[in-house]
Amino acid sequence: MEAVFTPKGVTPIGPYSQAVKANGFVFVSGQIPAETDGKLIGGTTAQKTHKMCQNARAVLEAAGSSLAKVVKVTVYFQNMDDFKEMNEVYATFGANDFPVTEARDEGDLLEEGVHNVHAAEEILQEDVMRHISLHVEHAATARPLNVGTTQAEQPDQRSEDETLAENIGSATTMVEPVFQQNPLGDNDHTFASALGRYWYMGPTSSWSFCRRVFAMLGKRIPDAAPDPWHGPDRGAFHLQWTPLGANETPDVSNLPPLDYALLLFNAAKFYLGVLFLLIDEEAFIRDIHSLYENPVEKAGSSRHWFAQFLLILGYGKAFVVCNRSRSPPGYHYALAAMALLPDQSGLSPDPIQAIQSLVLAALYFQSVDMRVAAFHHIGQALRVCLVEGIHRHMPEHVVDVEHARRCNTVFWVVYILEREFGALMGVPTSLADDEITLKLPSQLDGSADAMNMALHVQLSGLTARIFTTVYGSGGGPDGSLIPNTQSILRDLARLSQDLTDLLRAQFQGSVGTLWTLSSTCYAEQTQCVVLTTRPLVMCALQMHVENADTKSSETIPLTPPVRSLLQSCVDSAQTELKMLHALAEEDLLEAAFSSAFVLYLLRVITPSLIQDDAWCNNIQDILDKMIADGSLVAPLRKVELSQLEYVMAALSPDKRNQTLSVSGDSRSLPADLDCSLSDDLLNNPIWDVFDTDTVTGLLPEELMELADRLDAEFVPVSS
């Protein structure tokens, strides 16, 4: 046999182990509602059950297993009336179909022997359950451990493909047929007719997911209000311009004072974060001073650079000025910049400048919800990269070192955005990773910026792999949706470890460093979890709707793999909303909307997965803050969430009379909003949050908790 110990579990008193692995089983006993030092906690029965399950989960994970694999539970009660409440809490850690359970009262325990008397007296004083005894199947995917040997002594000689094939087969037998194939792939809902044309419902697109959900619910609930449809080609604001002729001189009459221009430049740098590495800051500042010395000459001779400058002014003004009109602050700068963008001829005297201007234009289009225009422009930027060969490694003994490094940074920014915008549109990437020979930024230098960029690159690459695996061809007819989902989440766990290592190495009390390295990067990680598990949410919604048609009041049954994956979706979405509540920046609106959307669905479908409704207040505050600041996109998202909540109420009769969390008149755009200028960039609640430990999942240890749980829980159980 093999003893198991983890510092996350309760330390045994006496010559005993927390758990023992023997003959292919894990034996766990003595799980009490206590901290790791053995000190009992107070609270309700539910709180104490939750603590015991946490302790048991920690021990089981250390043994390579999980609560989802429990086959027998023995529970000792002081009050048998607590049995129902205990089961409700336990179900949130395991599965709907409970293991074999034996419930005993404290009287039985006292009669079994004096060695339990002291413990029984202590628990009687606390008026809580005594302990849970768990017997679990060993979670090793290779084969059970033989008595007296360790896993290291029995190496698994099979290939990874053979192991994956076994896992796929095992998982397929464990889950309902509806969860075996991605419903967001090719089917009758792939194309929709609206606004006089047909629309492609891209599988990874949050916009398309919203439309698919409303279409499904609309068929089941005829009297539901119609989908608040808005096409991806015309967002919250629409820009139209006429390209400036090659012989025409750009207008420089409306430039702001130099000091204010530099303020807007720094505001854009602050908020764009790692993406601003696209700009060579030192050279750009020199060019700004050159522009103000001779505006007409500089704007005329450097049209693509001038377009970048105008777009940065537009960004900066949008970030620091509260909006009271129907147009975003600084849009006139962006409009002037669009007229200077590279045309389709590809004849640019400076390709790098052309790429940079296209990237900034794409970012601006995305910020005003013009997603099709954003995707087109980032696609054009990528094609220029390919024509110029900057996706390939540039030997520094052949190409100038500074030029090679600038090309490296520019390409990876394009790579990140092309994959991000592609996922938002639901279309595959235009360039396969095996065609890229360029080194990662972190391979060229060890700076925090380079490491941060490398993490974003890896996350973007993972997003592309999500499209080809989880969403590829509907998840595959072989029922590989669950294994593909598990595979992606394990990769994400490894990236979490990389972020953990980076934070530990670089963060030494500087809030600015933590802001730069964690805010957008961590938001992307949690969004990857939501994106990966969203097909399962749609599967669950289909089951719930069919269940509602039968007038059944029972919640849908979920097998352990599905329940664990949906729980990871809930946890990630709640964590992201908690963090974004502090950030409340418009460039993170889509992430907030996507997380809130799945939570509104799962709150009705499987309410036991969501322990509290704090996320409702978070999304409410996020939207209200953005609307008060003049966001043109946030009101649209609020309408959609409000409509979803109304429709889902019809599928949850017991919640019809509850106050809806997305409150207010969200069906029309706000007017006469009370807001003030936000020129002080440091007036942001994120500083208070980062100074505490209140953002669940932000600290390295909390980041890795998800990775540990995925490794333990997301292994299919052999039949």
C-alpha positions in Angstrom: 0.0 0.0 0.0 1.0 3.7 -0.3 0.3 6.4 2.2 -1.0 9.8 0.9 -0.4 13.2 2.5 -1.1 16.7 1.4 -0.7 19.9 3.4 -4.1 21.0 2.0 -5.8 18.3 4.1 -6.4 17.9 7.8 -3.3 16.6 9.6 -4.2 13.2 11.3 -3.7 12.9 15.1 -1.6 9.9 15.9 0.1 7.3 13.7 -2.4 7.5 10.8 -2.5 8.6 7.2 -4.9 11.0 5.5 -5.5 8.3 2.8 -4.0 5.0 1.6 -3.8 3.7 -2.0 -4.1 -0.1 -2.1 -5.1 -2.6 -4.8 -6.4 0.0 -7.2 -8.5 1.9 -4.5 -8.0 5.0 -2.4 -9.3 4.8 1.2 -10.0 8.1 3.0 -11.4 8.5 6.4 -11.7 11.0 9.2 -12.7 14.0 7.1 -14.1 16.6 9.5 -15.1 20.3 9.1 -11.7 21.6 10.2 -8.8 23.6 9.0 -5.6 21.9 8.1 -4.4 22.2 11.7 -7.4 20.3 13.0 -9.3 23.3 14.4 -13.0 22.9 13.9 -14.9 25.6 12.0 -18.3 27.0 13.0 -21.2 27.8 10.8 -24.2 26.0 9.4 -24.5 22.4 8.4 -24.0 23.4 4.7 -20.9 25.4 5.5 -19.4 22.5 7.5 -20.3 20.0 4.8 -18.6 22.3 2.2 -15.5 22.4 4.3 -15.4 18.6 4.7 -15.8 18.1 1.0 -13.0 20.6 0.3 -10.7 18.6 2.7 -11.7 15.3 1.1 -11.2 16.7 -2.4 -7.7 17.9 -1.5 -6.7 14.5 -0.2 -8.2 12.7 -3.2 -6.5 14.9 -5.7 -3.2 14.3 -3.9 -3.9 10.6 -4.4 -4.6 11.1 -8.1 -8.4 10.8 -7.8 -11.4 13.0 -7.3 -14.8 13.2 -5.5 -16.4 12.4 -8.8 -15.1 8.8 -8.5 -16.4 8.1 -5.0 -18.2 4.7 -4.7 -19.2 4.7 -1.1 -19.7 7.5 1.6 -20.3 6.8 5.3 -21.6 9.8 7.2 -22.0 10.2 11.0 -24.6 12.7 12.1 -25.4 14.2 15.5 -28.8 15.1 14.0 -30.2 12.9 11.2 -32.4 15.8 10.0 -29.2 17.3 8.5 -29.0 14.4 5.9 -30.9 16.2 3.2 -28.9 19.4 3.5 -25.6 17.5 3.5 -26.6 15.7 0.3 -27.4 19.0 -1.5 -24.0 20.4 -0.7 -22.2 17.1 -1.5 -23.9 17.0 -4.9 -22.1 20.2 -5.9 -18.8 18.4 -5.5 -19.7 15.1 -7.2 -22.5 14.1 -9.4 -26.3 14.0 -9.4 -26.2 10.2 -9.1 -24.8 9.7 -5.6 -22.5 6.9 -4.6 -23.6 4.2 -2.2 -24.3 6.1 1.1 -24.5 4.9 4.7 -25.8 7.4 7.2 -25.3 6.8 11.0 -26.0 8.8 14.1 -23.6 9.5 16.9 -25.2 6.9 19.2 -23.9 4.2 16.9 -20.4 5.6 16.9 -20.3 5.7 20.7 -21.2 2.0 20.9 -18.4 1.0 18.6 -15.5 1.5 21.0 -13.9 3.9 23.4 -11.3 5.0 20.8 -14.0 7.2 19.2 -15.5 8.6 22.5 -13.3 11.7 22.6 -14.0 12.6 19.1 -17.7 12.0 19.5 -17.8 14.2 22.6 -16.0 17.0 20.8 -18.5 16.9 17.9 -21.5 16.7 20.2 -20.4 19.9 21.7 -20.1 21.5 18.3 -23.5 20.0 17.1 -22.2 19.0 13.7 -21.6 15.9 11.6 -18.7 13.7 12.7 -16.9 12.7 9.6 -17.1 11.4 6.1 -15.4 8.1 5.1 -14.7 7.9 1.4 -13.7 4.9 -0.7 -12.7 5.8 -4.2 -11.6 4.2 -7.4 -8.0 5.0 -8.2 -7.8 7.6 -11.0 -4.7 6.3 -12.8 -5.6 6.0 -16.5 -2.9 3.4 -17.2 -3.9 0.6 -14.8 -4.5 0.0 -11.1 -1.5 -0.1 -8.9 -0.5 -3.5 -7.6 -0.1 -4.0 -3.9 3.3 -3.1 -2.7 4.4 -1.2 -5.9 4.3 2.4 -6.9 3.3 4.0 -10.2 7.0 4.8 -10.9 7.8 1.1 -10.7 5.1 0.3 -13.3 5.7 2.7 -16.2 3.0 3.0 -18.8 4.5 1.8 -22.1 1.6 2.8 -24.2 1.7 5.7 -26.6 -0.1 9.0 -25.9 -2.5 8.2 -28.8 -3.4 4.9 -27.3 -4.1 6.5 -23.9 -6.2 9.2 -25.5 -8.2 6.6 -27.5 -8.9 4.7 -24.3 -9.9 7.9 -22.6 -12.2 8.9 -25.4 -13.9 5.5 -25.3 -14.3 5.6 -21.6 -15.7 9.2 -21.6 -18.2 8.3 -24.3 -19.7 5.6 -22.2 -20.0 7.9 -19.3 -21.9 10.9 -20.8 -25.4 11.3 -22.3 -25.5 11.2 -26.1 -26.5 14.9 -26.2 -23.1 15.8 -24.7 -21.0 13.8 -27.1 -21.1 16.2 -30.1 -20.8 20.0 -30.3 -24.2 21.5 -31.0 -22.5 24.7 -32.2 -21.0 23.0 -35.2 -22.7 22.6 -38.6 -26.4 22.1 -38.2 -29.8 23.7 -39.0 -28.8 26.8 -36.9 -25.5 27.4 -38.8 -27.2 30.1 -40.9 -29.9 32.5 -39.9 -32.2 34.8 -41.8 -32.6 38.4 -40.5 -32.5 42.0 -41.7 -33.1 40.9 -45.3 -30.2 38.5 -45.7 -28.6 35.3 -44.4 -26.0 35.3 -41.6 -23.3 32.8 -40.7 -23.4 31.7 -37.1 -19.7 31.1 -36.5 -19.3 28.4 -33.8 -16.9 30.3 -31.4 -18.6 33.7 -31.8 -20.3 35.1 -28.7 -22.6 37.1 -30.9 -23.6 33.9 -32.8 -24.0 32.0 -29.5 -26.4 34.7 -28.3 -28.4 34.4 -31.5 -28.6 30.6 -31.4 -29.8 30.7 -27.8 -32.5 33.2 -28.6 -33.6 31.2 -31.7 -33.9 28.0 -29.7 -35.8 29.7 -26.8 -38.0 31.5 -29.3 -39.2 28.3 -30.8 -40.1 26.8 -27.4 -41.6 30.0 -26.0 -43.7 31.6 -28.8 -44.8 34.6 -26.7 -41.2 35.5 -25.8 -40.0 39.0 -26.9 -38.0 38.9 -30.1 -34.2 38.6 -30.2 -32.7 42.2 -29.9 -30.9 41.5 -33.2 -28.1 43.7 -34.4 -25.8 42.6 -37.2 -22.0 42.2 -36.7 -21.4 44.5 -39.7 -23.1 47.5 -38.1 -22.3 47.8 -34.4 -23.0 50.5 -31.8 -21.4 53.1 -34.0 -20.8 53.2 -37.7 -17.9 55.0 -39.4 -18.0 56.0 -43.1 -15.2 57.8 -44.9 -13.7 58.5 -48.3 -10.1 57.6 -48.9 -7.7 60.5 -49.3 -6.1 60.6 -52.7 -2.4 60.0 -53.1 -1.8 63.6 -54.1 -4.1 65.1 -51.4 -2.6 66.6 -48.2 -3.9 65.3 -44.8 -5.8 67.9 -42.7 -3.7 69.0 -39.7 -5.9 71.9 -38.6 -7.6 70.1 -35.7 -4.6 68.7 -33.9 -4.6 69.1 -30.1 -1.8 71.0 -28.2 1.4 69.0 -27.9 1.1 68.5 -24.2 -2.4 67.1 -24.5 -1.4 64.9 -27.4 1.3 63.4 -25.2 -1.3 62.8 -22.4 -3.5 61.0 -24.8 -0.6 59.0 -26.1 0.2 57.8 -22.6 -3.4 57.1 -21.8 -3.6 54.8 -24.9 -0.3 53.1 -23.9 -1.7 52.5 -20.4 -5.0 50.9 -21.4 -3.8 49.0 -24.5 -1.2 47.2 -22.4 0.8 44.5 -24.2 -0.7 45.4 -27.6 1.0 48.8 -27.4 4.3 47.1 -27.9 3.3 47.3 -31.5 4.6 50.9 -31.3 8.3 51.8 -31.1 7.7 54.3 -28.3 11.0 56.1 -28.5 10.8 56.6 -32.3 7.1 57.5 -32.1 7.7 60.3 -29.5 10.4 61.7 -31.8 8.0 61.7 -34.7 5.3 63.5 -32.6 7.7 66.3 -31.9 8.7 66.4 -35.6 5.0 66.6 -36.5 4.4 69.6 -34.3 7.5 71.4 -35.7 6.2 71.0 -39.3 2.7 69.5 -39.4 2.0 69.7 -43.1 5.3 68.2 -44.2 5.3 65.4 -41.6 1.7 64.4 -42.2 2.2 64.4 -45.9 5.4 62.5 -46.0 4.5 59.9 -43.4 0.8 59.2 -44.1 0.7 55.8 -42.4 2.5 57.1 -39.4 0.1 60.0 -39.2 -2.8 57.6 -39.4 -1.4 55.8 -36.4 -1.0 59.1 -34.5 -4.6 60.0 -35.2 -5.9 56.6 -34.0 -3.9 56.9 -30.8 -5.4 60.3 -30.2 -8.8 58.7 -30.7 -8.0 55.9 -28.3 -6.6 58.2 -25.7 -9.6 60.6 -25.8 -12.0 57.7 -25.6 -10.3 56.4 -22.4 -10.0 59.7 -20.5 -13.1 61.7 -21.5 -16.6 60.7 -20.4 -19.0 60.7 -23.3 -22.4 62.5 -23.4 -23.1 62.2 -27.1 -24.0 59.3 -29.5 -20.5 59.3 -30.9 -17.3 58.1 -29.0 -14.9 60.8 -27.9 -12.2 61.3 -30.4 -13.9 59.6 -33.2 -13.2 62.5 -35.6 -9.5 61.6 -35.2 -10.2 58.0 -36.0 -12.3 59.0 -39.0 -9.5 61.2 -40.4 -7.1 58.2 -39.9 -9.3 55.8 -41.8 -8.9 57.9 -44.9 -5.1 57.5 -44.7 -5.0 53.7 -44.4 -3.1 51.5 -46.9 -5.2 50.5 -49.9 -5.4 47.0 -51.4 -2.6 47.6 -54.0 0.0 46.5 -51.5 2.4 49.2 -52.7 3.5 50.7 -49.4 7.0 52.3 -49.1 7.1 51.2 -45.4 5.3 47.8 -44.8 5.9 47.9 -41.1 4.2 51.3 -40.8 1.3 50.0 -43.0 0.9 47.0 -40.7 0.9 49.1 -37.6 -1.8 51.5 -39.0 -4.0 48.6 -40.0 -3.7 47.0 -36.6 -4.6 50.2 -34.8 -7.6 50.6 -37.2 -8.7 47.1 -36.4 -8.6 47.7 -32.7 -10.6 50.9 -33.1 -13.3 49.1 -35.2 -13.5 46.4 -32.5 -13.9 49.0 -29.8 -17.0 50.4 -31.5 -18.5 47.0 -32.2 -17.7 47.0 -36.0 -16.4 43.4 -35.8 -16.5 42.7 -39.5 -14.4 45.7 -40.3 -12.0 44.8 -37.5 -11.6 41.3 -38.8 -11.0 42.5 -42.4 -8.3 45.0 -41.3 -6.4 42.6 -39.1 -6.6 40.1 -41.9 -5.1 42.7 -44.3 -2.3 43.3 -41.8 -1.6 39.6 -41.6 -1.4 39.3 -45.4 1.1 42.1 -45.5 3.1 40.2 -42.9 3.1 37.1 -45.1 4.1 39.0 -48.2 7.0 40.6 -46.3 8.0 37.3 -44.7 8.0 38.5 -41.2 6.3 35.4 -40.0 9.6 33.6 -40.6 12.8 33.7 -38.6 15.1 36.6 -39.6 18.8 35.7 -38.9 20.4 38.6 -37.2 23.6 38.2 -39.2 21.6 38.7 -42.3 18.9 41.3 -41.2 19.6 44.3 -39.1 19.1 43.4 -35.4 16.7 46.2 -34.6 14.6 45.6 -37.7 14.4 41.9 -36.9 13.2 42.6 -33.4 10.7 45.2 -34.5 9.3 42.7 -37.1 9.1 40.1 -34.4 7.0 42.3 -32.1 4.8 43.5 -34.8 4.0 40.1 -36.1 3.1 38.6 -32.7 0.7 41.5 -32.1 -1.0 40.7 -35.4 -1.0 37.0 -34.6 -2.7 37.6 -31.2 -5.4 39.9 -32.6 -6.0 37.8 -35.8 -6.8 34.8 -33.6 -8.8 36.8 -31.1 -10.9 38.5 -33.7 -11.3 35.3 -35.6 -12.7 33.6 -32.5 -15.1 36.5 -32.0 -16.3 36.1 -35.6 -16.3 32.3 -35.4 -14.0 31.7 -38.3 -10.7 29.7 -38.5 -7.3 31.2 -38.5 -5.7 32.2 -41.8 -2.2 31.0 -40.9 -1.3 27.6 -39.4 1.2 27.6 -36.6 3.5 25.2 -38.4 4.1 27.9 -41.0 5.6 30.2 -38.4 9.3 29.9 -37.7 9.6 33.2 -35.9 11.0 33.0 -32.3 8.8 33.9 -29.4 9.6 37.3 -27.8 10.7 35.5 -24.6 13.3 33.7 -26.6 14.9 37.0 -27.6 15.1 38.6 -24.2 13.9 37.9 -20.7 12.1 41.2 -20.0 8.6 41.2 -18.4 7.1 42.6 -21.6 8.6 39.8 -23.7 7.4 37.2 -21.2 4.0 38.8 -21.1 3.8 38.9 -24.9 4.8 35.2 -25.1 2.0 34.2 -22.8 -0.5 36.1 -24.9 0.8 34.4 -28.0 0.4 31.0 -26.4 -3.1 31.8 -25.3 -4.0 33.0 -28.8 -2.6 29.8 -30.2 -4.7 27.8 -27.8 -7.8 29.7 -28.9 -7.1 28.6 -32.5 -6.7 25.0 -31.3 -10.0 25.3 -29.5 -11.6 26.1 -32.9 -10.1 23.0 -34.6 -10.6 20.5 -31.8 -13.6 21.4 -29.6 -15.5 23.2 -32.5 -14.0 21.3 -35.5 -16.8 19.6 -37.5 -19.2 19.7 -34.6 -17.0 18.0 -32.2 -16.7 14.8 -34.3 -19.1 11.9 -34.8 -17.1 9.7 -32.5 -18.2 11.5 -29.3 -14.9 13.2 -28.8 -16.4 16.5 -27.4 -15.6 15.7 -23.8 -12.1 14.4 -24.3 -11.2 17.3 -26.6 -12.6 19.7 -24.0 -10.5 18.1 -21.3 -7.4 18.2 -23.5 -7.7 22.0 -24.0 -8.3 22.6 -20.3 -5.2 20.7 -19.4 -3.2 22.9 -21.8 -4.7 25.9 -20.2 -3.6 24.6 -16.8 -0.1 24.4 -18.0 -0.3 28.0 -19.2 -1.6 29.0 -15.8 1.6 27.6 -14.3 3.6 29.7 -16.7 1.7 32.8 -15.6 2.3 31.8 -12.0 6.0 31.6 -12.6 6.1 34.9 -14.3 4.2 36.7 -11.6 6.5 35.3 -8.9 9.6 36.3 -10.9 8.5 39.8 -11.9 6.0 41.1 -9.4 7.9 42.5 -6.4 5.4 45.0 -5.0 4.8 47.0 -8.2 1.1 47.3 -8.8 1.9 48.5 -12.3 3.7 45.2 -13.1 0.8 43.2 -11.8 -1.7 45.2 -13.8 0.3 44.8 -17.0 1.0 41.1 -16.6 -2.3 39.8 -15.2 -5.3 41.9 -16.1 -5.8 41.0 -19.8 -3.8 37.8 -19.7 -5.9 36.4 -16.9 -9.1 37.5 -18.5 -8.0 35.6 -21.6 -7.4 32.5 -19.6 -10.8 32.5 -18.0 -12.4 33.3 -21.4 -10.6 30.2 -22.8 -12.3 28.1 -20.2 -15.7 29.6 -21.0 -15.2 29.3 -24.7 -14.1 25.6 -24.4 -17.0 24.6 -22.2 -19.7 26.7 -23.9 -20.8 23.8 -26.2 -21.6 21.8 -23.1 -23.7 24.7 -21.9 -25.7 24.6 -25.1 -26.1 20.8 -24.7 -27.4 21.3 -21.2 -29.8 24.0 -22.4 -31.2 21.7 -25.0 -31.8 19.0 -22.3 -33.4 21.6 -20.0 -35.7 22.9 -22.7 -36.8 19.3 -23.5 -37.3 18.6 -19.8 -39.5 21.7 -19.5 -41.6 20.5 -22.4 -42.5 17.4 -20.4 -43.5 19.6 -17.4 -40.9 17.9 -15.3 -39.7 19.8 -12.2 -36.5 17.8 -11.9 -33.2 19.2 -12.9 -31.4 17.5 -15.8 -29.1 14.6 -14.8 -25.3 15.2 -15.3 -22.6 12.6 -15.2 -19.4 13.5 -13.3 -17.3 14.5 -16.3 -20.0 16.9 -17.6 -20.8 18.3 -14.2 -17.1 19.0 -13.5 -16.6 20.7 -16.8 -19.7 22.9 -16.3 -18.5 23.7 -12.8 -15.2 24.9 -14.3 -17.2 27.1 -16.7 -19.2 28.6 -13.8 -16.1 29.1 -11.6 -14.2 30.8 -14.5 -17.1 33.0 -15.4 -17.7 34.1 -11.8 -14.0 34.8 -11.2 -13.7 36.8 -14.4 -16.7 39.0 -13.5 -15.3 39.6 -10.1 -12.0 40.8 -11.6 -13.7 42.8 -14.4 -15.9 44.5 -11.8 -12.7 46.1 -10.5 -11.3 46.8 -14.0 -14.6 48.0 -15.7 -12.8 48.9 -18.9 -14.7 48.8 -22.2 -12.1 46.7 -24.0 -13.1 43.9 -21.6 -16.8 44.2 -22.2 -17.1 41.2 -24.5 -15.4 39.0 -21.9 -17.8 40.2 -19.2 -20.8 39.7 -21.5 -19.8 36.2 -22.5 -19.3 35.2 -18.9 -22.6 36.6 -17.7 -24.5 35.1 -20.6 -23.5 31.5 -19.6 -24.2 32.2 -15.9 -27.7 33.4 -16.7 -28.3 30.1 -18.5 -26.7 27.8 -16.0 -28.5 29.5 -13.1 -31.7 28.1 -14.4 -30.4 24.9 -16.0 -28.3 23.6 -13.0 -28.7 26.0 -10.1 -26.7 23.8 -7.8 -23.5 24.7 -9.6 -23.8 28.4 -8.6 -23.4 29.0 -4.9 -24.1 32.7 -4.8 -25.4 35.5 -7.0 -22.6 38.0 -6.4 -21.9 37.8 -10.1 -25.3 39.4 -10.9 -24.3 42.5 -9.0 -20.9 42.5 -10.7 -22.3 42.4 -14.2 -24.9 45.0 -13.3 -22.1 47.3 -12.0 -19.9 46.7 -14.9 -22.6 47.6 -17.4 -23.8 50.6 -15.5 -20.3 51.9 -15.1 -19.6 51.6 -18.8 -22.9 53.2 -19.7 -22.3 56.1 -17.3 -18.9 56.6 -18.9 -20.6 56.9 -22.3 -20.0 53.4 -23.8 -21.9 52.9 -27.0 -21.7 49.1 -26.8 -22.6 48.4 -23.2 -26.3 49.3 -23.6 -26.6 46.8 -26.4 -25.2 44.1 -24.2 -27.4 45.0 -21.4 -30.5 44.7 -23.6 -29.4 41.2 -24.6 -28.8 40.0 -21.0 -32.0 41.5 -19.9 -33.9 39.8 -22.7 -32.2 36.5 -21.9 -33.2 36.7 -18.2 -36.8 37.4 -19.1 -37.0 34.4 -21.5 -35.2 32.0 -19.1 -37.7 33.0 -16.4 -40.4 31.1 -18.4 -38.3 28.0 -18.0 -38.0 28.5 -14.3 -41.5 29.0 -12.8 -40.2 29.3 -9.3 -38.3 32.4 -10.3 -41.0 34.3 -12.2 -41.6 36.7 -9.3 -37.9 37.4 -8.5 -36.4 40.8 -9.2 -34.4 40.6 -12.4 -30.7 41.5 -11.8 -30.2 43.4 -15.1 -32.5 46.1 -14.0 -33.6 49.4 -15.4 -35.0 50.4 -18.8 -32.5 48.4 -20.7 -34.4 48.3 -23.9 -33.5 51.8 -25.0 -30.2 53.7 -25.0 -29.6 55.9 -21.9 -29.9 59.7 -22.2 -28.8 62.6 -20.0 -26.4 60.4 -18.1 -24.8 61.8 -15.0 -21.0 61.3 -15.4 -17.8 63.3 -14.9 -14.5 63.5 -16.6 -12.1 60.7 -15.8 -8.8 62.4 -16.7 -7.1 61.0 -13.6 -5.8 57.6 -14.9 -5.1 56.4 -11.3 -8.7 56.9 -10.2 -9.4 53.2 -10.8 -10.7 50.7 -8.2 -8.3 48.0 -9.5 -5.6 49.5 -7.3 -7.6 48.7 -4.2 -8.3 45.2 -5.4 -4.7 44.4 -6.3 -3.7 45.6 -2.8 -5.8 42.9 -1.3 -6.4 39.3 -2.0 -10.1 39.7 -2.9 -10.0 38.6 -6.5 -10.5 34.8 -6.4 -8.1 33.1 -8.8 -5.8 36.0 -9.3 -2.9 34.9 -7.0 -0.6 32.2 -8.3 -1.8 29.6 -5.8 -5.4 30.3 -6.8 -4.5 30.1 -10.5 -3.0 26.7 -10.0 -5.9 25.4 -8.0 -7.9 25.2 -11.2 -5.0 23.4 -12.9 -4.8 20.8 -10.1 -8.5 20.2 -10.2 -8.5 19.7 -14.0 -5.7 17.2 -13.8 -7.6 15.3 -11.1 -11.2 15.5 -12.2 -11.2 15.6 -16.0 -9.9 12.1 -16.5 -12.6 9.8 -18.0 -13.5 6.9 -15.7 -13.1 3.5 -17.3 -16.2 1.5 -17.5 
